Amino acid sequence: MSNILINRILLVWGCDPARQYEAGWLNWLLQPVRQCASCQINSFAVNDLEIVLVESGILSLERSVSLDQLNELHQQRLSRLQAFAKLGKYSVIHLSDEEGVDGDSLYPMLSDQTIVWRNFAYPRFQQRTGLYSFPIGPRVEFLEPRFQIKYNQPASLRDFPWGFMGTLWPSGNRGLATSLFLRGLPHGFFYGCRGFARGLPIHSYHAKLLQCSFVLCPEGDRHLDTFRLYEALQSGCIPVLVDQRSMAADLLGFVVPFPVFDNWLNALDWVKSLLANPVELDKTQELIGMWWQQHRNSLSRSMRQTLTTKAF
């Protein structure tokens, strides 16, 4: 696709981009892209641009948010969508709707012809024509070139056989996963915390990932899709993924160069078998690295093509 066509995308933020952890990943996928706040759109010659409105469900996830705040958010969104409908055509990127609740509210407000890309895939949304899913991706720091300095370090030469750093949610199976691996492979790196964004500083976290051959990627508090999975891939680690709700194919596709398990005992056995064979371990790491580079580039092309040819 030519740069002329790519540059026609105008990313219009109907939410605060500073609060969206996916903002850096989105910019990477659509680069190069112009962007502005929704209140600034009148300063652009929109007839020459493909308008992409970014909406977010992050407030609906906050346990302290009041009903009045949610009602105010709904009214602001309604006014924004009415204004955008007058532009003639636009598409939507929907972020941070981890439970799918915001989508239930947003999508009936859109034209049936409006293209929607959302993260956190849910089967009930697949029936909507023109709705696509993209992974939550890595945080912006992992997309910086300086973070890729040690990306190619062979898995067989890394300091820790496996690693997990993150919140031990009461829901999900993170406690089970880490306890099994601590007993089966006690020399892994483990850092658990109680609460989102309360773990290691981002640079320390990335440094530890670069020292791990495998990274445990259990589901989050509400969904299988987590930053950890893609940050492990960005760091040249081999992800260890257990999917008990049939979500993996929607995130990664049906053909991936690593197994997706239905229980952590089988995952542990697989990790042990590869660690016992350094040649196969490094070959697996290399195949996963090549696949991830191709997968993210293909996703980028798909998003740009869809947003520039099918927006209504």
Summary of the structure (lengths in Angstrom):
residues: 312
radius of gyration: 20.4
end to end distance: 20.1
largest distance: 62.3
contacts: 963
relative contact order: 0.14
helix: 47%
strand: 17%
